[in-house]
């Protein structure tokens, strides 16, 4: 039981940097879209 939890935590720890990188990429895309919208109007 505890071994399974440890494995799950390891997977989560490995995926966290990827998740934060994806969030930053999404925020950046939204930011770029806002800039485009501002220049269009």
PAMIFI-593261 format. One record per residue: x, y, z of N, C-alpha, C in turn; residue number from 1; residue in one letter. Coordinates in steps of 0.001 Angstrom, whole numbers, padded with zeros to 6 digits. Layout:
residues N
<<X, Y, Z>, <X, Y, Z>, <X, Y, Z>, NUM, 'A'>,
...
end
This chain:
residues 41
<<000834, -001213, 000000>, <000000, 000000, 000000>, <000867, 001260, 000000>, 1, 'X'>,
<<001806, 001338, 000934>, <002642, 002538, 000995>, <003545, 002656, -000230>, 2, 'X'>,
<<003968, 001516, -000790>, <004800, 001554, -001991>, <004040, 002183, -003151>, 3, 'X'>,
<<002768, 001838, -003289>, <001955, 002417, -004358>, <001844, 003928, -004193>, 4, 'X'>,
<<001648, 004360, -002958>, <001542, 005800, -002693>, <002851, 006495, -003050>, 5, 'X'>,
<<003982, 005869, -002693>, <005290, 006453, -003011>, <005463, 006606, -004515>, 6, 'X'>,
<<005075, 005571, -005259>, <005191, 005622, -006720>, <004328, 006752, -007268>, 7, 'X'>,
<<003113, 006861, -006751>, <002200, 007907, -007213>, <002796, 009289, -006944>, 8, 'X'>,
<<003372, 009468, -005763>, <003989, 010747, -005427>, <005171, 011052, -006330>, 9, 'X'>,
<<005959, 010022, -006670>, <007086, 010220, -007577>, <006611, 010681, -008945>, 10, 'X'>,
<<005543, 010061, -009447>, <004995, 010442, -010754>, <004510, 011886, -010699>, 11, 'X'>,
<<003805, 012232, -009628>, <003319, 013604, -009477>, <004472, 014593, -009446>, 12, 'X'>,
<<005533, 014253, -008729>, <006687, 015145, -008625>, <007349, 015337, -009987>, 13, 'X'>,
<<007400, 014271, -010781>, <008004, 014376, -012108>, <007137, 015207, -013046>, 14, 'X'>,
<<005814, 015113, -012892>, <004904, 015815, -013797>, <004711, 017279, -013436>, 15, 'X'>,
<<005004, 017652, -012201>, <004766, 019037, -011772>, <005477, 020071, -012638>, 16, 'X'>,
<<006771, 019896, -012944>, <007422, 020883, -013819>, <006745, 020989, -015178>, 17, 'X'>,
<<006297, 019844, -015709>, <005600, 019859, -016996>, <004300, 020633, -016891>, 18, 'X'>,
<<003556, 020393, -015814>, <002287, 021085, -015629>, <002495, 022585, -015537>, 19, 'X'>,
<<003480, 023016, -014758>, <003715, 024451, -014609>, <004196, 025053, -015922>, 20, 'X'>,
<<004980, 024309, -016692>, <005430, 024800, -017996>, <004245, 024968, -018938>, 21, 'X'>,
<<003318, 024011, -018906>, <002132, 024109, -019754>, <001272, 025298, -019356>, 22, 'X'>,
<<001117, 025518, -018051>, <000334, 026656, -017585>, <000955, 027962, -018052>, 23, 'X'>,
<<002282, 028066, -017947>, <002965, 029282, -018377>, <002796, 029492, -019874>, 24, 'X'>,
<<002867, 028420, -020647>, <002684, 028516, -022094>, <001272, 029000, -022415>, 25, 'X'>,
<<000279, 028470, -021702>, <-001101, 028898, -021922>, <-001277, 030367, -021574>, 26, 'X'>,
<<-000711, 030790, -020456>, <-000804, 032195, -020056>, <-000161, 033090, -021101>, 27, 'X'>,
<<000973, 032645, -021646>, <001687, 033423, -022656>, <000846, 033549, -023924>, 28, 'X'>,
<<000198, 032448, -024337>, <-000661, 032488, -025522>, <-001818, 033448, -025314>, 29, 'X'>,
<<-002431, 033396, -024134>, <-003534, 034310, -023819>, <-003035, 035749, -023873>, 30, 'X'>,
<<-001846, 035978, -023335>, <-001237, 037303, -023338>, <-001044, 037797, -024770>, 31, 'X'>,
<<-000534, 036934, -025642>, <-000325, 037311, -027042>, <-001649, 037628, -027724>, 32, 'X'>,
<<-002691, 036835, -027440>, <-004004, 037084, -028033>, <-004536, 038441, -027597>, 33, 'X'>,
<<-004329, 038792, -026321>, <-004780, 040091, -025821>, <-004079, 041216, -026565>, 34, 'X'>,
<<-002774, 041068, -026770>, <-002020, 042098, -027480>, <-002561, 042246, -028902>, 35, 'X'>,
<<-002830, 041116, -029566>, <-003371, 041155, -030928>, <-004716, 041865, -030945>, 36, 'X'>,
<<-005570, 041542, -029978>, <-006889, 042168, -029910>, <-006772, 043672, -029702>, 37, 'X'>,
<<-005811, 044089, -028890>, <-005631, 045517, -028628>, <-005160, 046242, -029885>, 38, 'X'>,
<<-004278, 045620, -030667>, <-003769, 046285, -031863>, <-004819, 046307, -032965>, 39, 'X'>,
<<-005733, 045326, -032980>, <-006770, 045280, -034010>, <-007803, 046378, -033816>, 40, 'X'>,
<<-008130, 046708, -032581>, <-009195, 047681, -032326>, <-008668, 049102, -032387>, 41, 'X'>,
end
